[in-house]
Amino acid sequence: MEAAVKRYKIKHPVMMDNDYAYWNALDNSYWPAFYLVDKQGNIVRRINGEMHAGTGRADAVDELIQQLLDRS
């Protein structure tokens, strides 16, 4: 995995969950799944399914993220 991160110059965090511990802890049933977390560590929104930049769905998530950031 580390070689791929370097090769593709991935800058965002990457996590492996080979034993499904994280998957199960979040009671996940979908892939992909996105979790918006507030500054207190609470999951405030869970979004299931693919997300494509420039779509209404992605724009709505961007707006939710901005709202969370504005709460600082």
C-alpha positions as CSV (number, residue, x, y, z in Angstrom):
1,M,0.0,0.0,0.0
2,E,2.8,2.5,0.9
3,A,4.3,2.0,-2.6
4,A,1.0,2.8,-4.3
5,V,0.5,5.9,-2.1
6,K,4.0,7.2,-3.2
7,R,3.6,6.2,-6.8
8,Y,0.2,7.9,-7.2
9,K,1.3,10.8,-5.0
10,I,-1.8,10.4,-2.7
11,K,-2.0,13.2,-0.2
12,H,-5.1,12.3,1.8
13,P,-5.0,9.8,4.6
14,V,-5.2,6.1,3.6
15,M,-6.3,3.3,5.9
16,M,-6.5,-0.4,5.6
17,D,-9.2,-2.3,7.4
18,N,-8.3,-5.9,6.6
19,D,-10.2,-7.4,9.6
20,Y,-13.3,-5.1,9.1
21,A,-12.9,-3.7,12.6
22,Y,-13.5,-0.1,11.4
23,W,-16.3,-1.2,9.0
24,N,-18.1,-3.1,11.8
25,A,-17.6,-0.3,14.4
26,L,-19.4,2.1,12.1
27,D,-22.1,-0.6,11.3
28,N,-21.3,0.0,7.7
29,S,-23.3,-1.9,4.9
30,Y,-22.3,0.2,1.9
31,W,-19.2,0.9,-0.2
32,P,-18.3,3.6,-0.6
33,A,-19.6,5.3,2.5
34,F,-18.7,8.9,3.6
35,Y,-18.9,10.1,7.2
36,L,-19.0,13.7,8.2
37,V,-17.7,14.2,11.7
38,D,-17.9,17.3,13.8
39,K,-15.1,18.8,16.0
40,Q,-16.4,16.8,19.0
41,G,-16.0,13.5,17.0
42,N,-19.7,12.9,16.5
43,I,-20.8,11.5,13.2
44,V,-23.3,14.1,12.0
45,R,-24.1,12.6,8.5
46,R,-23.5,9.4,6.7
47,I,-23.7,9.3,2.9
48,N,-23.7,6.0,1.0
49,G,-22.8,5.5,-2.6
50,E,-20.5,7.1,-5.1
51,M,-19.8,10.8,-5.1
52,H,-18.8,12.7,-8.2
53,A,-17.5,16.3,-8.2
54,G,-19.7,18.9,-9.8
55,T,-23.0,16.9,-9.2
56,G,-25.8,18.2,-7.0
57,R,-25.1,15.5,-4.5
58,A,-21.5,16.4,-4.2
59,D,-22.4,20.1,-3.9
60,A,-24.8,19.3,-1.1
61,V,-22.0,17.4,0.8
62,D,-19.6,20.3,0.2
63,E,-22.2,22.6,1.7
64,L,-22.6,20.4,4.8
65,I,-18.9,20.4,5.2
66,Q,-18.8,24.1,5.0
67,Q,-21.5,24.4,7.7
68,L,-19.5,22.2,10.0
69,L,-16.4,24.3,9.4
70,D,-18.4,27.5,10.1
71,R,-19.4,26.2,13.5
72,S,-15.9,26.8,14.8
